[in-house]
Amino acid sequence: MGRRLVPLTLDNVSDLPHRCRTCVFWELDPVSGEAAVAAGRSGAEKEAWISAVLLEWGSCGRIVYIDDLPVGFVLYAPPAYVPRSLAFPTSPVSPDAVQLMTAWIMPGYQGQGLGRVMAQTVAKDLLRRDFKAIEAFGDTRWKEPACVLPADHLTAVGFKTVRPHTRYPRLRLELRTTLSWKEDVELALDRLLGAVKKEPVLRPL
């Protein structure tokens, strides 16, 4: 199987699952998000958000392809670009961290280590940008795919709880801890994804 992790751009946003292409849960504050959905413009708002983040900050996600079939994605950005995060009881995200917003893997491709590979790929990207950590809000009562990731999945790929909560703990992955196993990560990524290059924003890994 050919496996690729490609930066999210306006050219491939159509490869996100349909419900995610028009979801602005994280991208807008709760009031603006509800208004966008009611007006039928949530898809346009999503593309506008991706465009703004690409222009001002750079790549804010990865899409996973296996044999050219999009089977998963991960979305992340600095907290200043994620208005919804302020609505969580365990906010704010630390200023030295980037927020892991959401991620998804298609049924049938789960349990194959793709979640860990995505986490490692994001960590590698952010190490290049001099961030110290990735933080995310987890859901302790997660039952089905949703905008907030299951807390137990986050801990499984290396996150630690930094602010506990019965429903929405905030978790953190220290990027400096990846330095100690950086060679192992790079070997694994080279094996899984092919030669890793220091790519421009719009070129795939």
BAZAFI-436180 format. One record per residue (C-alpha): residue number from 1; residue in three letters; chain; z, y, x. Coordinates in nm, 2 decimals. Layout:
% residues N
(pt NUM, ala, A, (Z, Y, X))
...
//
This chain:
% residues 205
(pt 1, met, A, (0.00, 0.00, 0.00))
(pt 2, gly, A, (-0.09, 0.35, 0.12))
(pt 3, arg, A, (0.21, 0.58, 0.08))
(pt 4, arg, A, (0.20, 0.96, 0.12))
(pt 5, leu, A, (0.44, 1.24, 0.06))
(pt 6, val, A, (0.24, 1.56, -0.01))
(pt 7, pro, A, (0.37, 1.92, -0.05))
(pt 8, leu, A, (0.37, 2.04, -0.40))
(pt 9, thr, A, (0.12, 2.32, -0.47))
(pt 10, leu, A, (-0.07, 2.47, -0.76))
(pt 11, asp, A, (-0.36, 2.23, -0.68))
(pt 12, asn, A, (-0.15, 1.91, -0.74))
(pt 13, val, A, (0.11, 2.03, -1.00))
(pt 14, ser, A, (-0.10, 1.85, -1.26))
(pt 15, asp, A, (0.01, 1.52, -1.09))
(pt 16, leu, A, (0.37, 1.58, -1.21))
(pt 17, pro, A, (0.48, 1.39, -1.52))
(pt 18, his, A, (0.37, 1.58, -1.83))
(pt 19, arg, A, (0.72, 1.66, -1.94))
(pt 20, cys, A, (0.80, 1.80, -1.59))
(pt 21, arg, A, (0.49, 2.01, -1.57))
(pt 22, thr, A, (0.61, 2.22, -1.86))
(pt 23, cys, A, (0.99, 2.20, -1.79))
(pt 24, val, A, (1.15, 2.52, -1.68))
(pt 25, phe, A, (1.51, 2.40, -1.70))
(pt 26, trp, A, (1.59, 2.50, -1.34))
(pt 27, glu, A, (1.33, 2.77, -1.29))
(pt 28, leu, A, (1.46, 3.01, -1.56))
(pt 29, asp, A, (1.80, 3.11, -1.69))
(pt 30, pro, A, (1.90, 2.94, -2.02))
(pt 31, val, A, (1.80, 3.23, -2.24))
(pt 32, ser, A, (1.46, 3.29, -2.07))
(pt 33, gly, A, (1.39, 2.92, -2.06))
(pt 34, glu, A, (1.45, 2.88, -2.44))
(pt 35, ala, A, (1.23, 3.18, -2.51))
(pt 36, ala, A, (0.95, 3.04, -2.29))
(pt 37, val, A, (0.96, 2.70, -2.47))
(pt 38, ala, A, (0.96, 2.87, -2.81))
(pt 39, ala, A, (0.66, 3.09, -2.71))
(pt 40, gly, A, (0.47, 2.79, -2.58))
(pt 41, arg, A, (0.44, 2.94, -2.23))
(pt 42, ser, A, (0.67, 2.71, -2.03))
(pt 43, gly, A, (0.37, 2.55, -1.84))
(pt 44, ala, A, (0.25, 2.89, -1.73))
(pt 45, glu, A, (0.61, 2.99, -1.63))
(pt 46, lys, A, (0.63, 2.67, -1.42))
(pt 47, glu, A, (0.31, 2.75, -1.24))
(pt 48, ala, A, (0.42, 3.11, -1.19))
(pt 49, trp, A, (0.75, 3.00, -1.04))
(pt 50, ile, A, (0.58, 2.75, -0.80))
(pt 51, ser, A, (0.33, 3.02, -0.69))
(pt 52, ala, A, (0.61, 3.28, -0.63))
(pt 53, val, A, (0.82, 3.03, -0.42))
(pt 54, leu, A, (0.52, 2.92, -0.22))
(pt 55, leu, A, (0.43, 3.28, -0.14))
(pt 56, glu, A, (0.78, 3.39, -0.05))
(pt 57, trp, A, (0.95, 3.08, 0.09))
(pt 58, gly, A, (0.70, 2.80, 0.13))
(pt 59, ser, A, (0.67, 2.45, 0.00))
(pt 60, cys, A, (0.94, 2.37, -0.26))
(pt 61, gly, A, (0.86, 2.00, -0.33))
(pt 62, arg, A, (0.69, 1.68, -0.25))
(pt 63, ile, A, (0.48, 1.44, -0.46))
(pt 64, val, A, (0.48, 1.07, -0.36))
(pt 65, tyr, A, (0.15, 0.89, -0.39))
(pt 66, ile, A, (0.10, 0.52, -0.35))
(pt 67, asp, A, (-0.27, 0.43, -0.32))
(pt 68, asp, A, (-0.35, 0.77, -0.46))
(pt 69, leu, A, (-0.13, 0.72, -0.77))
(pt 70, pro, A, (0.14, 0.98, -0.81))
(pt 71, val, A, (0.46, 0.78, -0.85))
(pt 72, gly, A, (0.74, 1.03, -0.79))
(pt 73, phe, A, (0.84, 1.38, -0.69))
(pt 74, val, A, (1.12, 1.59, -0.56))
(pt 75, leu, A, (1.18, 1.96, -0.62))
(pt 76, tyr, A, (1.40, 2.19, -0.41))
(pt 77, ala, A, (1.45, 2.56, -0.33))
(pt 78, pro, A, (1.71, 2.81, -0.21))
(pt 79, pro, A, (1.96, 2.89, -0.49))
(pt 80, ala, A, (1.82, 3.25, -0.53))
(pt 81, tyr, A, (1.51, 3.09, -0.68))
(pt 82, val, A, (1.71, 2.86, -0.92))
(pt 83, pro, A, (1.86, 3.08, -1.20))
(pt 84, arg, A, (1.99, 2.78, -1.41))
(pt 85, ser, A, (2.22, 2.67, -1.13))
(pt 86, leu, A, (2.46, 2.97, -1.21))
(pt 87, ala, A, (2.52, 2.81, -1.55))
(pt 88, phe, A, (2.69, 2.51, -1.40))
(pt 89, pro, A, (3.07, 2.49, -1.39))
(pt 90, thr, A, (3.06, 2.40, -1.02))
(pt 91, ser, A, (2.83, 2.67, -0.91))
(pt 92, pro, A, (2.74, 2.85, -0.69))
(pt 93, val, A, (2.54, 2.65, -0.44))
(pt 94, ser, A, (2.65, 2.75, -0.08))
(pt 95, pro, A, (2.44, 3.02, 0.08))
(pt 96, asp, A, (2.36, 2.80, 0.38))
(pt 97, ala, A, (2.21, 2.53, 0.16))
(pt 98, val, A, (1.90, 2.46, -0.03))
(pt 99, gln, A, (1.93, 2.32, -0.38))
(pt 100, leu, A, (1.79, 1.98, -0.46))
(pt 101, met, A, (1.68, 2.06, -0.81))
(pt 102, thr, A, (1.55, 1.73, -0.95))
(pt 103, ala, A, (1.35, 1.42, -0.85))
(pt 104, trp, A, (1.19, 1.13, -1.03))
(pt 105, ile, A, (1.04, 0.79, -0.95))
(pt 106, met, A, (0.81, 0.60, -1.19))
(pt 107, pro, A, (0.95, 0.28, -1.33))
(pt 108, gly, A, (0.81, -0.01, -1.14))
(pt 109, tyr, A, (0.84, 0.18, -0.81))
(pt 110, gln, A, (1.22, 0.22, -0.83))
(pt 111, gly, A, (1.45, 0.02, -0.60))
(pt 112, gln, A, (1.20, 0.02, -0.32))
(pt 113, gly, A, (1.37, 0.29, -0.11))
(pt 114, leu, A, (1.15, 0.58, -0.22))
(pt 115, gly, A, (1.46, 0.79, -0.31))
(pt 116, arg, A, (1.60, 0.76, 0.04))
(pt 117, val, A, (1.26, 0.84, 0.19))
(pt 118, met, A, (1.23, 1.15, -0.03))
(pt 119, ala, A, (1.58, 1.26, 0.07))
(pt 120, gln, A, (1.50, 1.21, 0.44))
(pt 121, thr, A, (1.17, 1.40, 0.41))
(pt 122, val, A, (1.34, 1.70, 0.24))
(pt 123, ala, A, (1.61, 1.69, 0.52))
(pt 124, lys, A, (1.34, 1.69, 0.79))
(pt 125, asp, A, (1.16, 1.98, 0.62))
(pt 126, leu, A, (1.47, 2.19, 0.59))
(pt 127, leu, A, (1.59, 2.12, 0.95))
(pt 128, arg, A, (1.27, 2.29, 1.06))
(pt 129, arg, A, (1.37, 2.59, 0.85))
(pt 130, asp, A, (1.72, 2.62, 1.00))
(pt 131, phe, A, (1.92, 2.53, 0.68))
(pt 132, lys, A, (2.25, 2.35, 0.73))
(pt 133, ala, A, (2.26, 2.15, 0.41))
(pt 134, ile, A, (2.11, 2.03, 0.08))
(pt 135, glu, A, (2.33, 2.06, -0.23))
(pt 136, ala, A, (2.28, 1.93, -0.58))
(pt 137, phe, A, (2.45, 1.91, -0.91))
(pt 138, gly, A, (2.50, 1.55, -1.03))
(pt 139, asp, A, (2.56, 1.41, -1.37))
(pt 140, thr, A, (2.84, 1.15, -1.39))
(pt 141, arg, A, (2.72, 1.04, -1.74))
(pt 142, trp, A, (2.35, 1.01, -1.66))
(pt 143, lys, A, (2.18, 0.75, -1.88))
(pt 144, glu, A, (1.81, 0.83, -1.87))
(pt 145, pro, A, (1.57, 1.05, -1.68))
(pt 146, ala, A, (1.67, 1.41, -1.71))
(pt 147, cys, A, (1.66, 1.74, -1.52))
(pt 148, val, A, (2.01, 1.68, -1.36))
(pt 149, leu, A, (2.02, 1.38, -1.12))
(pt 150, pro, A, (2.27, 1.10, -1.15))
(pt 151, ala, A, (2.57, 1.16, -0.93))
(pt 152, asp, A, (2.59, 0.80, -0.81))
(pt 153, his, A, (2.22, 0.82, -0.69))
(pt 154, leu, A, (2.30, 1.13, -0.49))
(pt 155, thr, A, (2.60, 0.96, -0.32))
(pt 156, ala, A, (2.38, 0.65, -0.25))
(pt 157, val, A, (2.14, 0.85, -0.04))
(pt 158, gly, A, (2.42, 1.02, 0.16))
(pt 159, phe, A, (2.55, 1.32, -0.05))
(pt 160, lys, A, (2.93, 1.39, -0.05))
(pt 161, thr, A, (3.11, 1.57, -0.33))
(pt 162, val, A, (3.22, 1.92, -0.23))
(pt 163, arg, A, (3.33, 2.04, -0.58))
(pt 164, pro, A, (3.45, 1.77, -0.82))
(pt 165, his, A, (3.40, 1.79, -1.19))
(pt 166, thr, A, (3.42, 1.53, -1.47))
(pt 167, arg, A, (3.06, 1.58, -1.57))
(pt 168, tyr, A, (2.87, 1.80, -1.32))
(pt 169, pro, A, (3.01, 1.77, -0.96))
(pt 170, arg, A, (2.84, 1.96, -0.68))
(pt 171, leu, A, (2.74, 1.74, -0.39))
(pt 172, arg, A, (2.62, 1.82, -0.04))
(pt 173, leu, A, (2.43, 1.65, 0.24))
(pt 174, glu, A, (2.50, 1.81, 0.58))
(pt 175, leu, A, (2.18, 1.83, 0.77))
(pt 176, arg, A, (2.36, 1.82, 1.10))
(pt 177, thr, A, (2.46, 1.46, 1.02))
(pt 178, thr, A, (2.10, 1.37, 1.02))
(pt 179, leu, A, (2.06, 1.48, 1.38))
(pt 180, ser, A, (2.26, 1.18, 1.49))
(pt 181, trp, A, (2.02, 0.94, 1.33))
(pt 182, lys, A, (1.71, 1.17, 1.37))
(pt 183, glu, A, (1.52, 0.92, 1.59))
(pt 184, asp, A, (1.58, 0.64, 1.34))
(pt 185, val, A, (1.46, 0.87, 1.06))
(pt 186, glu, A, (1.15, 0.97, 1.25))
(pt 187, leu, A, (1.07, 0.61, 1.33))
(pt 188, ala, A, (1.11, 0.51, 0.97))
(pt 189, leu, A, (0.90, 0.80, 0.84))
(pt 190, asp, A, (0.63, 0.74, 1.10))
(pt 191, arg, A, (0.62, 0.37, 0.98))
(pt 192, leu, A, (0.62, 0.46, 0.61))
(pt 193, leu, A, (0.42, 0.78, 0.60))
(pt 194, gly, A, (0.21, 0.78, 0.91))
(pt 195, ala, A, (0.23, 1.02, 1.20))
(pt 196, val, A, (0.45, 1.32, 1.11))
(pt 197, lys, A, (0.30, 1.65, 1.21))
(pt 198, lys, A, (0.43, 2.00, 1.20))
(pt 199, glu, A, (0.20, 2.09, 0.92))
(pt 200, pro, A, (0.11, 2.42, 0.76))
(pt 201, val, A, (0.26, 2.46, 0.41))
(pt 202, leu, A, (-0.05, 2.33, 0.23))
(pt 203, arg, A, (-0.13, 2.03, 0.44))
(pt 204, pro, A, (0.02, 1.68, 0.36))
(pt 205, leu, A, (0.26, 1.50, 0.59))
//
